Structures are given as structure tokens and as C-alpha cells.
Amino acid sequence: MRSYLLLLVCASLYGSNFVLGSLLLQAFPALHLSAYRLAVSSVFLLVYLIVTRRWGQVTLRDAVYLIPYALVGMLLHQVSFFTGLRTVDATTASLVLSLSPICTALFARLFLKESFTLRMTIGSVVAFAGVFFVVVNGAGFMLRISSGIGWMLICMLAFSGSVILMKKLTERMDPLAATAYSTVLGCVAVLPVSLWSEPHAELPSYYGWWLALIGSALLIQGLCAIVWNAQIRKVGAATASLFLNLQPFVAMVSGYFILGTPVTYMQVAGSVLIVCGVILATFQRRSKGNAHADQLQMSVVKR
């Protein structure tokens, strides 16, 4: 029960990250926000590695996966996430990103030769139908993908691709060490891009915004990652993955009460279809869940 409660808290915080990101974008430029949060989480993870003595030596063969992971899973993922949140609400963003388990399974089939069952196919169709409802959202069933949703789709694809890269990387390195090193590399990659694209950006002078940024980075990108990985080892990846389906619901509720984002019937219908589709596609019996353990264990570390 303690593990379930901790997983519930982590999933809720991951869902609230969409709303927190939308709030912080009111004070910070998108790329600067990404760089600063990566910097804070990098320091936290490196300190944790030193204290627990879990650091490891990085070889040239490790760098073959570590550098692409930093570019895709950190640079592209973070840039598209915060850029998309500037023009799309937190609820819609969370629903689009909830497709990541299915896209990860598709990538695993393409690049890792893992099986993609009929059940996963049916679940994928149901989930994508849910996204169609979310994207349409009362527009007379005309598919109009806005720039914000487009960025979120890129973010989702980058996230799914990074999971495959991390799976290969963790075959050689400790997962936490790989996450820490890739976070540092991601920060190094995002920072010059943010300075180049937004050289004259105005940063908030009110210390409360900075406390919110640091707190969210430490709590969501740092502490939650450690707690989540620890609990996965106790309850298993298949069971823990079910808690991730709470993220769209948390984003929808918190967005309504904190940001005043209206919730439409189309979004509710879409969220139900997405959650049902993802559960159908990704939930396996305990004996078959081990194939997804590595990918799900690392799937939320960098959020």
C-alpha cells in the first residue's frame, strides 16, 4: 500500500507538471525555462549520484547512445514541450503525450524487434481515436492541427524515441547514472540554443517565480524520478505503468481549477478513449510484463 501511495503521488505530480509549466511560461521564455530546470535537476541528480556512489565510467560505446539520447530526449523533447505549452492548454498537451506508451511500443517493434500483439493494435486504434476527439474538440470533425498540438506531437515522438535509446543505454550503464549524465548533456545543449534564439529575453525579478522553478525541477524532475524507480522495483513495471494513465485526468482537473481552462465533452470523451486504449495496449499479465520493464522504468525520469 505504501508503494501504491507513493506511485499515486508521483503520477499526480507528473500530471501537474503540465499546469506548472504553463504557469512558469507566464514569467520565463520557453527555452530559458527548459535550460534552467535542466540545470537544477542536473545538479540534484549529480549530487545524489555522488552521495550514493552510483556514478560510472562513460566509454565511447556508451556515448553512441548517450549523445543521441541527450539530443532527442532532452533537447528536442524539452524545446518542443515548452514551446507547445505556449499555445496549447495543459489538458490537451497531456492527452496528446499520453500516446507515448503506444508509440514507444511501435518503435520497439521497429528498432528492437519486440512483439506488437493484436491487443496492442486494437488499443492503439482506440487511443488514436481519442486523440482525434481531442484535436477536433468541437470543430465540426474537421482535423485542424494547431502549431501547439504539432509541437506536442513532436514532443511525444521525441519522448518515445528517447525511451528506445535509453533502453539500449541502460544495457551498459546504471539507469540513474545514465539519466543524470544525459540530463547534464541536455542542459549543455539547451542552454546555448536558448541564448541564441532568445538573446534579449526578460527574466522575472520576483523571487517567487524562481522558487517555483527550482522547486518544480527538484520535486518533479529530481525526487519523483528517484522515488518512482525505487517503487517500480517493488511492484513491477506493468503495475506501476497503470498509474501513468492518471496524468491526463490530473492535468485536466488542475488546469480547470488553477488556470481556469474549460473542459469540453469532446476532451472528456477523448480522455476516456485514450486511457482505455493505452491500458488495453500496454497492460500485460505479470508474466509478460518484463519486456516493458526497462522502457517504463525510464519513461518518466526526465519529465
HELIX and SHEET records of a PDB file:
HELIX    1   1 ARG A    2  LEU A   24  1                                  23    
HELIX    2   2 ALA A   30  THR A   52  1                                  23    
HELIX    3   3 LEU A   60  TYR A   69  1                                  10    
HELIX    4   4 ALA A   70  LEU A   76  3                                   7    
HELIX    5   5 HIS A   77  LEU A   85  1                                   9    
HELIX    6   6 ALA A   90  LEU A   97  1                                   8    
HELIX    7   7 SER A  100  PHE A  111  1                                  12    
HELIX    8   8 LEU A  118  VAL A  136  1                                  19    
HELIX    9   9 SER A  147  LEU A  169  1                                  23    
HELIX   10  10 PRO A  175  SER A  197  1                                  23    
HELIX   11  11 TYR A  207  SER A  216  1                                  10    
HELIX   12  12 ALA A  217  LEU A  223  3                                   7    
HELIX   13  13 CYS A  224  VAL A  235  1                                  12    
HELIX   14  14 ALA A  237  PHE A  243  1                                   7    
HELIX   15  15 LEU A  244  LEU A  246  5                                   3    
HELIX   16  16 GLN A  247  SER A  254  1                                   8    
HELIX   17  17 GLY A  255  LEU A  259  3                                   5    
HELIX   18  18 TYR A  265  THR A  282  1                                  18    
HELIX   19  19 ARG A  286  HIS A  292  5                                   7    
HELIX   20  20 ALA A  293  MET A  298  1                                   6    
END                                                                             
